Amino acid sequence: MADYRAPLTDMRFVREEVFRAEQEWQAMSATADFNAELADAVLEEAARLVEAELFPLNQRGDQEGCVMSDGAVTTPGGFRQAFAELARGGWCGLGGNPAHGGQGLPKLLTQSFDELLYASNTGFALYLTLNNGAGLLLDAYADEAVKTRYLPRLYAGEWLGTMCLTEPHCGTDLGLIKTRAVPSDDGRYSVTGSKIWITGGEHDLTDNIVHLVLAKLPDAPPGAKGISLFLVPKRRVLEDGSLGEANGVVCGGLEHKMGINGSATCVMHFEGAEGVLIGEPHQGLAAMFTMMNYERLSIGIQGLGLGDVAYQSAIAFARERRQSRAPGGAAEPDQAADPILVHPDVRRMALNARAWNEGGRLFAACVARELDRAKYHSDREVREAADELVALLTPVAKAFLTDRGFATTVEAQQIYGGSGYCVEWGAEQYVRDARIAMIYEGTNGIQAMDLIGRKLTRNQGAYVERLADRIRTELENDDIDAPDVHPFREALERELIRLERVTAAVIDAASKDAAAAGAAANDYLHLLGYAVYSWLWWKAAGAAQRGLTRQGPSGEDFYRAKLIVGQHFLTRQLPHSEALERQIAAGPSGLMALERDWF
């Protein structure tokens, strides 16, 4: 059977000992009331909730899935009750604006809650995380009347939000959308069109669903510059905030999917539905990116959460499963065979999974901290630097975390042998649930193109240069001189040089060959991911060494294990960056040589 316990000790280590969250929060007025004790209390209660309520529903949600009848969608058994408990506890508005009923928790804390949700029950988690993104968008772009009417109910979990972008004929190229919004005399709009793959498009968790819909006005210019954004509720919302009649929003069907079966993925039809313009006309895509970028980090965390629960479940199996003897002789001679954890190849798989998970947790926290700085810091230069780093790392957070998360679920499944292919152990569900994360919210290939186009060649590597400068400043100010940390520092210095060398080569190649950027994009994203992980593992190793020296709160065994897992990253995973450099240097010629008719 699957097994999951919230990794609170590691979360606290990352938050307080690596990133010194309490010190960060108290330096910013908006977060000054938060401290380590409060963060611990929030996540301890969150752990109780997900372990007791959500995790036990995970396999049931996968097996039952969502069911549609007469246009209404029913979520799996237990989902409604679990959602009602979360809503009563205020978990739907953790990061929301306090001016409208949210709790205003910093991202460095709420991203840990997102990990717990995804690990315990990804199908369920998606309803909440989409709602969080919708709230963020409305808080940034809606007028006060819309905020006052909608945000308190979204934060309270009375209603849930969605994002409606994709249409049957277009996904990435949203400039091709056909959904139309015609203005009415009362200042509202009549929205007509169809959207597909809408997470939470219809369900029975709340009385109303708030759709954020991309559409084009009659006078819209062609392409992406003609997209506007509209709020379209399932049921009309009256002036006093109460619910009126149905609003011409119809669920046309449920998608039949490989995984995340507890999440209602819907075809949605808008049949003259009444909508409200959010933001300025023809500026909808820029507004929607506020939500999309939030969701991209969130989906990266989906990969992390699934990787961790898959690892934990596989280790529980490996402790009990007995096969053969340890290489040096019987580890438990009074038993007929030893647990499979004695075997080097099983340990290879287990350490691969654990190192990716712990590195991913560092990476998610790093991006979350920069989001907090960009939003709350009083120093404009700090805000701008943080915003740049978030822009650079968001596509990496989505793609690298989900690639590694899927690889981790597969590695964990392999530990089971044949049992991992069978449903009752849960391992195959994690593989299926993790696979979608590499596809939706912008495929990982699109993330790579975004990185190399908008974040690298457009500014001639300025973001990467400033990241390298920041890391070198940290290296210069480092005060830890311990043998166990030296390999981490040496690896980081080597990877920084590699990153700068490859960055310069890619920019030069792209200036001479239109296909060069696209040919390098995927490999370059992963190269940058490895470089950032080497930075974060160096920081974690330093924090672990300080913990050993000062008898820190995580305990001696924890710190020693952290250094060993980090060494596995250095010796068994980081060397892949050498191959990536060679692949990038190969250029586009081999990819473009085959005639289209020869495929």
C-alpha positions as CSV (number, residue, x, y, z in Angstrom):
1,M,0.0,0.0,0.0
2,A,1.1,3.6,-0.5
3,D,2.5,5.5,2.4
4,Y,2.9,9.3,3.1
5,R,4.0,11.4,6.0
6,A,4.4,15.1,5.5
7,P,8.2,15.9,5.4
8,L,8.0,18.7,8.0
9,T,11.5,18.4,9.2
10,D,13.0,18.9,5.8
11,M,10.5,21.7,5.0
12,R,11.6,23.5,8.2
13,F,15.2,22.9,7.4
14,V,14.8,24.4,3.9
15,R,12.7,27.3,5.2
16,E,14.6,28.3,8.3
17,E,18.1,26.9,8.1
18,V,18.8,27.4,4.4
19,F,16.6,30.4,3.5
20,R,16.2,31.9,7.0
21,A,12.6,32.7,6.4
22,E,11.9,34.3,9.8
23,Q,14.6,36.8,9.2
24,E,13.3,37.4,5.6
25,W,9.7,37.9,6.8
26,Q,10.5,40.3,9.6
27,A,12.5,42.5,7.2
28,M,9.3,43.2,5.2
29,S,6.4,45.0,6.8
30,A,3.7,43.0,5.0
31,T,5.1,39.7,6.4
32,A,6.5,41.0,9.7
33,D,3.9,39.1,11.8
34,F,5.0,35.7,10.5
35,N,7.7,33.7,12.3
36,A,9.0,30.1,12.5
37,E,6.7,29.1,15.2
38,L,3.6,30.2,13.3
39,A,4.9,28.5,10.1
40,D,5.4,25.3,12.0
41,A,1.9,25.5,13.5
42,V,0.3,26.1,10.0
43,L,2.2,23.2,8.4
44,E,1.6,20.8,11.3
45,E,-2.1,21.3,11.1
46,A,-1.9,21.0,7.3
47,A,0.0,17.7,7.7
48,R,-2.7,16.4,10.0
49,L,-5.4,17.4,7.5
50,V,-3.7,15.9,4.3
51,E,-2.6,12.7,6.1
52,A,-6.0,12.0,7.7
53,E,-8.4,13.4,5.1
54,L,-6.9,13.7,1.6
55,F,-4.4,10.9,1.3
56,P,-6.9,8.1,2.2
57,L,-9.1,9.4,-0.7
58,N,-6.3,9.4,-3.3
59,Q,-6.7,5.8,-4.7
60,R,-10.5,6.0,-4.4
61,G,-10.5,9.3,-6.4
62,D,-8.3,7.6,-9.1
63,Q,-10.5,4.5,-9.3
64,E,-13.9,6.3,-9.2
65,G,-13.0,9.4,-11.1
66,C,-15.6,12.1,-11.9
67,V,-19.0,11.3,-13.3
68,M,-21.2,13.4,-15.5
69,S,-24.9,13.1,-15.7
70,D,-27.4,15.5,-17.3
71,G,-24.7,18.2,-17.5
72,A,-23.8,17.9,-13.8
73,V,-20.4,16.5,-12.6
74,T,-20.0,14.5,-9.4
75,T,-16.6,14.3,-7.8
76,P,-15.4,11.0,-6.3
77,G,-16.7,9.8,-3.0
78,G,-15.4,11.8,0.0
79,F,-14.2,14.8,-2.0
80,R,-17.2,17.0,-1.1
81,Q,-16.8,16.4,2.6
82,A,-13.0,16.8,2.5
83,F,-13.4,20.1,0.6
84,A,-15.9,21.4,3.1
85,E,-13.5,20.7,5.9
86,L,-10.7,22.6,4.1
87,A,-13.0,25.5,3.4
88,R,-14.1,25.7,7.0
89,G,-10.5,25.7,8.2
90,G,-9.6,28.7,5.9
91,W,-7.3,26.7,3.7
92,C,-8.6,28.1,0.5
93,G,-7.4,31.7,1.2
94,L,-3.9,31.2,2.7
95,G,-2.1,33.5,0.3
96,G,-5.1,35.8,-0.4
97,N,-5.2,39.5,0.1
98,P,-6.3,40.2,3.8
99,A,-8.2,43.3,2.6
100,H,-10.7,40.8,1.1
101,G,-10.7,38.0,3.6
102,G,-7.5,36.2,2.7
103,Q,-4.8,35.3,5.2
104,G,-1.9,36.9,3.4
105,L,0.6,34.2,4.2
106,P,3.9,34.5,2.3
107,K,4.6,32.3,-0.7
108,L,7.6,30.7,1.0
109,L,5.0,29.1,3.4
110,T,2.1,28.5,1.1
111,Q,4.2,26.6,-1.5
112,S,4.9,24.0,1.2
113,F,1.2,23.6,1.7
114,D,0.8,23.1,-2.1
115,E,3.4,20.3,-1.9
116,L,1.5,18.6,0.8
117,L,-1.7,18.8,-1.2
118,Y,-0.2,17.4,-4.4
119,A,1.6,14.6,-2.6
120,S,-1.5,13.5,-0.7
121,N,-4.1,13.8,-3.5
122,T,-3.2,15.5,-6.7
123,G,-6.6,15.1,-8.3
124,F,-8.1,16.9,-5.3
125,A,-5.4,19.5,-5.0
126,L,-6.0,20.9,-8.5
127,Y,-9.3,22.4,-7.5
128,L,-7.6,24.5,-4.8
129,T,-4.5,25.5,-6.6
130,L,-6.5,26.8,-9.7
131,N,-8.6,28.7,-7.3
132,N,-5.5,30.3,-5.7
133,G,-4.3,31.5,-9.1
134,A,-7.7,32.9,-10.0
135,G,-7.7,34.9,-6.7
136,L,-4.2,36.2,-7.5
137,L,-5.3,37.4,-10.9
138,L,-8.5,39.1,-9.7
139,D,-6.6,40.8,-6.9
140,A,-4.1,42.2,-9.5
141,Y,-6.4,43.2,-12.3
142,A,-10.1,43.4,-11.3
143,D,-11.8,46.6,-10.1
144,E,-12.8,47.1,-6.5
145,A,-16.4,46.1,-7.1
146,V,-15.4,42.8,-8.6
147,K,-12.9,42.2,-5.9
148,T,-15.4,42.9,-3.1
149,R,-18.0,40.6,-4.7
150,Y,-15.8,37.7,-5.7
151,L,-12.6,37.5,-3.7
152,P,-14.1,36.8,-0.2
153,R,-16.1,33.9,-1.6
154,L,-13.1,32.4,-3.5
155,Y,-10.9,32.7,-0.4
156,A,-13.6,31.2,1.8
157,G,-14.1,28.2,-0.6
158,E,-17.7,29.1,-1.2
159,W,-16.9,29.4,-4.9
160,L,-14.0,28.1,-6.9
161,G,-12.2,29.6,-9.9
162,T,-10.9,28.2,-13.2
163,M,-8.8,29.4,-16.2
164,C,-10.3,28.9,-19.7
165,L,-7.7,29.3,-22.4
166,T,-7.4,26.3,-24.8
167,E,-9.9,25.7,-27.7
168,P,-10.2,22.6,-29.9
169,H,-8.1,24.1,-32.6
170,C,-5.5,26.0,-30.6
171,G,-3.4,25.6,-27.5
172,T,-0.1,27.4,-27.3
173,D,-1.0,29.8,-30.1
174,L,-3.8,31.6,-28.3
175,G,-4.0,34.3,-30.9
176,L,-6.1,31.8,-32.9
177,I,-9.0,31.6,-30.3
178,K,-12.5,32.0,-31.7
179,T,-14.4,32.7,-28.5
180,R,-16.1,36.1,-28.8
181,A,-17.4,38.7,-26.3
182,V,-20.0,41.2,-27.5
183,P,-20.6,44.3,-25.3
184,S,-24.0,44.9,-23.9
185,D,-25.7,48.2,-23.1
186,D,-25.2,47.7,-19.4
187,G,-21.4,47.5,-19.6
188,R,-21.3,43.7,-19.5
189,Y,-20.5,41.3,-22.2
190,S,-22.1,38.3,-23.9
191,V,-19.4,35.5,-24.2
192,T,-19.8,32.7,-26.8
193,G,-17.4,29.9,-27.6
194,S,-16.0,26.6,-26.4
195,K,-13.0,25.7,-24.3
196,I,-11.4,22.3,-23.7
197,W,-9.3,20.8,-20.9
198,I,-10.7,23.0,-18.3
199,T,-9.6,21.8,-14.8
200,G,-12.6,22.1,-12.4
201,G,-14.8,23.4,-15.2
202,E,-17.9,21.7,-13.6
203,H,-18.2,19.9,-10.2
204,D,-20.2,19.6,-7.1
205,L,-17.8,21.1,-4.6
206,T,-19.3,24.6,-4.5
207,D,-22.5,26.4,-5.5
208,N,-20.8,28.6,-8.1
209,I,-17.8,28.4,-10.3
210,V,-15.9,31.5,-11.5
211,H,-14.5,31.1,-15.0
212,L,-11.7,33.4,-16.2
213,V,-12.1,33.2,-20.0
214,L,-10.0,34.5,-22.8
215,A,-12.1,35.9,-25.7
216,K,-12.0,38.5,-28.4
217,L,-14.0,41.7,-28.7
218,P,-15.6,42.6,-32.1
219,D,-13.0,45.2,-32.8
220,A,-10.0,43.1,-31.7
221,P,-6.8,43.3,-33.7
222,P,-5.6,39.9,-35.0
223,G,-3.5,37.5,-33.1
224,A,-2.5,37.6,-29.4
225,K,-2.8,41.4,-29.3
226,G,-6.5,41.1,-29.7
227,I,-7.2,38.9,-26.6
228,S,-9.3,40.2,-23.7
229,L,-10.1,38.6,-20.4
230,F,-13.6,38.1,-18.9
231,L,-14.9,36.8,-15.6
232,V,-17.9,34.5,-16.4
233,P,-19.6,32.9,-13.4
234,K,-21.5,29.6,-13.8
235,R,-24.5,31.3,-12.1
236,R,-25.2,35.0,-12.3
237,V,-24.2,37.0,-9.3
238,L,-26.7,39.6,-8.2
239,E,-25.9,43.1,-6.9
240,D,-26.2,42.0,-3.3
241,G,-23.8,39.1,-3.9
242,S,-26.4,36.4,-3.9
243,L,-26.7,33.8,-6.7
244,G,-29.2,34.2,-9.5
245,E,-30.1,32.0,-12.5
246,A,-27.9,29.9,-14.6
247,N,-25.6,31.9,-16.8
248,G,-25.3,30.0,-20.1
249,V,-22.2,28.1,-19.0
250,V,-22.6,24.4,-20.0
251,C,-20.3,21.4,-19.5
252,G,-20.1,19.5,-22.7
253,G,-18.3,16.5,-21.4
254,L,-15.5,15.1,-19.3
255,E,-12.1,14.2,-20.8
256,H,-11.1,10.5,-20.4
257,K,-7.6,10.7,-19.2
258,M,-4.4,8.8,-18.3
259,G,-4.4,10.1,-14.7
260,I,-5.5,12.8,-12.2
261,N,-9.0,11.1,-12.4
262,G,-10.3,12.9,-9.3
263,S,-9.9,16.2,-11.1
264,A,-12.8,17.2,-13.4
265,T,-11.3,18.0,-16.7
266,C,-14.1,19.5,-18.8
267,V,-15.2,20.7,-22.2
268,M,-17.0,24.0,-21.5
269,H,-19.4,25.8,-23.8
270,F,-20.3,29.5,-23.2
271,E,-23.6,30.2,-24.8
272,G,-24.1,33.9,-24.6
273,A,-22.9,33.8,-21.0
274,E,-22.8,37.2,-19.2
275,G,-19.3,38.2,-18.4
276,V,-17.3,41.1,-16.9
277,L,-14.2,42.5,-18.5
278,I,-11.1,42.2,-16.3
279,G,-8.4,44.7,-17.0
280,E,-8.1,46.6,-20.2
281,P,-9.5,45.6,-23.6
282,H,-7.1,43.5,-25.7
283,Q,-4.7,43.1,-22.7
284,G,-6.1,39.8,-21.5
285,L,-3.1,37.7,-22.2
286,A,-0.9,39.8,-20.1
287,A,-3.4,39.6,-17.2
288,M,-3.8,35.8,-17.7
289,F,0.0,35.4,-17.4
290,T,-0.3,36.5,-13.8
291,M,-2.3,33.4,-13.2
292,M,-0.4,31.2,-15.6
293,N,3.0,31.9,-14.1
294,Y,1.6,31.1,-10.6
295,E,0.2,27.9,-12.0
296,R,3.5,27.0,-13.6
297,L,5.3,27.0,-10.3
298,S,2.3,25.2,-8.8
299,I,2.5,22.5,-11.4
300,G,6.3,22.2,-10.8
301,I,5.4,21.5,-7.2
302,Q,2.9,18.9,-8.4
303,G,5.9,17.0,-9.8
304,L,7.8,17.5,-6.5
305,G,4.9,16.3,-4.4
306,L,4.2,13.2,-6.4
307,G,7.9,12.4,-6.5
308,D,8.0,12.5,-2.7
309,V,5.0,10.4,-2.0
310,A,6.2,7.9,-4.6
311,Y,9.6,7.7,-2.9
312,Q,8.1,7.4,0.6
313,S,5.8,4.5,-0.5
314,A,8.7,2.7,-2.3
315,I,10.9,2.9,0.7
316,A,8.2,1.5,2.9
317,F,7.9,-1.4,0.5
318,A,11.7,-1.8,0.3
319,R,12.0,-2.1,4.1
320,E,9.6,-5.0,4.1
321,R,10.3,-6.8,0.8
322,R,13.0,-9.5,1.2
323,Q,15.1,-10.9,-1.7
324,S,18.5,-12.5,-1.6
325,R,21.4,-11.4,0.6
326,A,23.5,-8.2,1.0
327,P,26.7,-8.2,-1.1
328,G,29.0,-8.6,1.9
329,G,26.9,-11.4,3.5
330,A,23.6,-11.7,5.3
331,A,22.5,-8.4,6.9
332,E,19.8,-10.2,8.9
333,P,21.0,-13.8,9.2
334,D,18.0,-14.9,11.3
335,Q,15.8,-14.2,8.4
336,A,15.4,-16.1,5.1
337,A,16.5,-13.1,3.1
338,D,17.5,-9.5,3.5
339,P,15.3,-6.4,2.8
340,I,16.0,-5.2,-0.7
341,L,17.4,-1.9,0.6
342,V,20.7,-3.7,1.2
343,H,21.3,-4.0,-2.5
344,P,23.3,-1.3,-4.2
345,D,21.1,-1.0,-7.3
346,V,18.0,-0.5,-5.1
347,R,19.9,2.2,-3.2
348,R,20.8,3.8,-6.4
349,M,17.2,4.2,-7.4
350,A,16.2,5.3,-3.9
351,L,18.9,7.9,-3.6
352,N,18.1,9.2,-7.1
353,A,14.5,9.7,-6.0
354,R,15.4,11.3,-2.7
355,A,18.1,13.6,-4.1
356,W,15.7,14.9,-6.8
357,N,13.0,15.4,-4.2
358,E,15.2,17.3,-1.7
359,G,16.7,19.4,-4.5
360,G,13.3,20.1,-5.8
361,R,12.1,21.3,-2.4
362,L,15.1,23.7,-2.3
363,F,14.3,25.0,-5.7
364,A,10.6,25.5,-5.1
365,A,11.5,27.4,-1.9
366,C,14.0,29.5,-3.7
367,V,11.5,30.7,-6.3
368,A,8.9,31.3,-3.6
369,R,11.3,33.4,-1.6
370,E,12.0,35.6,-4.7
371,L,8.2,35.9,-5.3
372,D,7.8,37.3,-1.7
373,R,10.7,39.7,-2.2
374,A,9.3,40.9,-5.5
375,K,5.9,41.5,-3.9
376,Y,6.7,42.8,-0.5
377,H,10.3,44.1,-0.2
378,S,10.6,47.9,0.6
379,D,13.8,48.3,-1.5
380,R,13.0,48.8,-5.2
381,E,16.3,47.3,-6.4
382,V,15.7,44.2,-4.4
383,R,12.1,43.9,-5.8
384,E,13.4,44.3,-9.4
385,A,16.2,41.8,-8.9
386,A,13.8,39.3,-7.4
387,D,11.3,39.9,-10.3
388,E,14.1,39.2,-12.8
389,L,15.1,36.0,-11.1
390,V,11.5,34.8,-10.9
391,A,11.1,35.5,-14.7
392,L,14.2,33.5,-15.4
393,L,13.4,30.6,-13.2
394,T,9.6,30.2,-13.7
395,P,10.0,28.1,-16.9
396,V,12.7,26.0,-15.2
397,A,10.5,25.5,-12.1
398,K,7.7,24.2,-14.2
399,A,9.7,22.1,-16.6
400,F,12.7,20.9,-14.6
401,L,10.7,20.0,-11.5
402,T,8.1,18.1,-13.5
403,D,10.7,16.3,-15.6
404,R,12.5,15.3,-12.4
405,G,9.2,14.5,-10.6
406,F,8.1,12.1,-13.4
407,A,11.5,10.5,-13.5
408,T,11.3,10.1,-9.7
409,T,7.9,8.3,-9.8
410,V,9.3,5.9,-12.4
411,E,12.4,5.3,-10.4
412,A,10.3,4.7,-7.3
413,Q,8.0,2.3,-9.2
414,Q,11.0,0.3,-10.4
415,I,11.9,-0.4,-6.7
416,Y,8.8,-2.5,-6.4
417,G,9.6,-4.8,-9.3
418,G,6.4,-6.4,-10.6
419,S,4.4,-5.1,-7.7
420,G,4.9,-1.6,-9.0
421,Y,2.9,-2.4,-12.1
422,C,-0.1,-3.6,-10.1
423,V,-2.7,-1.2,-9.0
424,E,-3.0,-2.0,-5.3
425,W,0.4,-0.7,-4.4
426,G,-0.3,2.8,-5.8
427,A,3.0,3.3,-7.6
428,E,1.5,3.2,-11.1
429,Q,-1.0,5.9,-10.2
430,Y,1.8,8.3,-9.2
431,V,3.5,7.7,-12.6
432,R,0.2,8.4,-14.4
433,D,-0.6,11.5,-12.3
434,A,2.9,12.9,-12.7
435,R,3.0,12.5,-16.5
436,I,0.4,15.3,-17.2
437,A,2.5,17.8,-15.3
438,M,5.0,17.8,-18.2
439,I,2.3,18.6,-20.6
440,Y,-0.2,21.1,-19.2
441,E,0.2,24.8,-18.2
442,G,2.5,25.1,-21.2
443,T,4.3,21.9,-22.3
444,N,7.9,21.6,-21.1
445,G,9.1,22.3,-24.7
446,I,7.2,25.6,-24.6
447,Q,8.8,26.4,-21.3
448,A,12.2,25.8,-22.8
449,M,11.3,28.1,-25.8
450,D,10.1,30.7,-23.4
451,L,13.4,30.5,-21.4
452,I,15.7,30.7,-24.4
453,G,13.6,33.2,-26.3
454,R,12.2,35.7,-23.8
455,K,14.6,35.2,-20.9
456,L,18.0,34.6,-22.7
457,T,18.5,35.8,-26.2
458,R,16.1,38.7,-26.0
459,N,18.3,40.4,-23.3
460,Q,21.5,38.8,-24.4
461,G,21.9,36.8,-21.3
462,A,21.5,39.6,-18.8
463,Y,19.3,37.6,-16.4
464,V,21.8,34.7,-16.4
465,E,24.7,37.1,-15.9
466,R,23.0,38.7,-12.9
467,L,22.2,35.3,-11.4
468,A,25.9,34.3,-11.8
469,D,27.0,37.6,-10.1
470,R,24.6,36.9,-7.2
471,I,25.9,33.4,-6.7
472,R,29.6,34.5,-6.8
473,T,28.8,37.2,-4.2
474,E,27.4,34.5,-2.0
475,L,30.5,32.4,-2.6
476,E,32.8,35.3,-1.7
477,N,30.9,36.0,1.5
478,D,30.8,32.3,2.6
479,D,32.3,31.7,6.0
480,I,32.1,27.8,6.1
481,D,35.5,26.0,5.7
482,A,34.6,22.4,6.2
483,P,35.9,19.4,4.2
484,D,32.4,18.0,3.7
485,V,31.3,21.3,2.1
486,H,34.3,21.8,-0.2
487,P,33.0,19.4,-3.0
488,F,29.8,21.4,-3.2
489,R,31.6,24.6,-3.6
490,E,33.9,23.2,-6.2
491,A,31.0,21.8,-8.2
492,L,29.1,25.1,-8.0
493,E,32.1,27.0,-9.3
494,R,32.6,24.6,-12.1
495,E,28.9,24.7,-13.1
496,L,28.8,28.5,-13.1
497,I,31.7,28.6,-15.6
498,R,29.9,26.0,-17.7
499,L,26.7,27.9,-17.6
500,E,28.3,31.1,-18.7
501,R,30.3,29.4,-21.4
502,V,27.3,27.7,-22.9
503,T,25.1,30.8,-22.5
504,A,27.5,32.8,-24.6
505,A,27.7,30.0,-27.2
506,V,23.9,29.7,-27.5
507,I,23.4,33.5,-27.9
508,D,26.1,33.6,-30.6
509,A,24.7,30.6,-32.4
510,A,21.1,32.0,-32.3
511,S,22.3,35.3,-33.9
512,K,23.6,33.3,-36.9
513,D,21.0,30.5,-37.4
514,A,17.2,30.9,-36.8
515,A,17.0,27.2,-35.7
516,A,19.8,27.3,-33.2
517,A,17.8,28.6,-30.3
518,G,15.0,26.0,-30.7
519,A,17.5,23.2,-31.1
520,A,19.3,24.2,-27.9
521,A,16.2,25.1,-25.8
522,N,15.4,21.9,-24.0
523,D,19.0,21.0,-23.2
524,Y,19.7,24.5,-22.1
525,L,16.8,24.6,-19.7
526,H,18.1,21.4,-18.1
527,L,21.6,22.8,-18.0
528,L,20.4,25.8,-16.1
529,G,18.4,23.6,-13.8
530,Y,21.5,21.6,-12.9
531,A,23.4,24.8,-12.3
532,V,20.7,26.2,-10.0
533,Y,20.5,22.9,-8.1
534,S,24.2,22.9,-7.6
535,W,23.9,26.4,-6.1
536,L,21.1,25.2,-3.8
537,W,22.8,22.0,-2.8
538,W,25.8,24.1,-1.8
539,K,23.6,26.3,0.4
540,A,22.0,23.2,1.9
541,A,25.3,21.6,2.6
542,G,26.5,24.7,4.3
543,A,23.3,24.8,6.4
544,A,23.7,21.1,7.3
545,Q,27.4,21.8,8.4
546,R,26.3,24.7,10.6
547,G,23.6,22.4,12.1
548,L,26.2,19.8,12.9
549,T,28.6,22.4,14.4
550,R,25.9,24.1,16.5
551,Q,23.8,21.1,17.3
552,G,20.9,22.5,15.3
553,P,17.2,21.7,15.7
554,S,17.0,19.1,12.9
555,G,19.3,16.7,14.7
556,E,22.7,15.1,13.9
557,D,21.3,12.2,11.8
558,F,19.3,14.6,9.6
559,Y,22.3,16.8,8.9
560,R,24.6,13.8,8.1
561,A,22.0,12.3,5.8
562,K,21.6,15.6,4.0
563,L,25.3,15.8,3.2
564,I,25.2,12.2,1.9
565,V,22.2,12.8,-0.3
566,G,23.8,16.0,-1.6
567,Q,26.9,14.0,-2.4
568,H,24.8,11.6,-4.4
569,F,23.5,14.6,-6.4
570,L,27.1,15.7,-7.1
571,T,28.5,12.4,-8.1
572,R,25.5,10.6,-9.8
573,Q,23.2,13.4,-11.2
574,L,25.2,16.6,-11.8
575,P,27.6,14.9,-14.3
576,H,24.6,14.9,-16.8
577,S,25.4,18.6,-17.3
578,E,28.6,17.6,-19.2
579,A,26.5,15.6,-21.7
580,L,24.0,18.5,-22.0
581,E,26.9,20.9,-23.0
582,R,27.9,18.5,-25.7
583,Q,24.4,18.1,-27.0
584,I,23.9,21.9,-27.2
585,A,27.2,22.2,-29.0
586,A,26.0,19.8,-31.7
587,G,23.7,22.6,-33.0
588,P,20.6,22.4,-35.1
589,S,22.1,20.9,-38.3
590,G,21.3,17.3,-37.4
591,L,17.8,18.1,-36.3
592,M,16.9,20.0,-39.5
593,A,18.7,17.8,-42.0
594,L,16.0,15.2,-42.5
595,E,13.4,16.2,-45.1
596,R,9.9,16.5,-43.8
597,D,8.7,13.8,-46.2
598,W,11.3,11.3,-44.8
599,F,9.8,11.3,-41.3
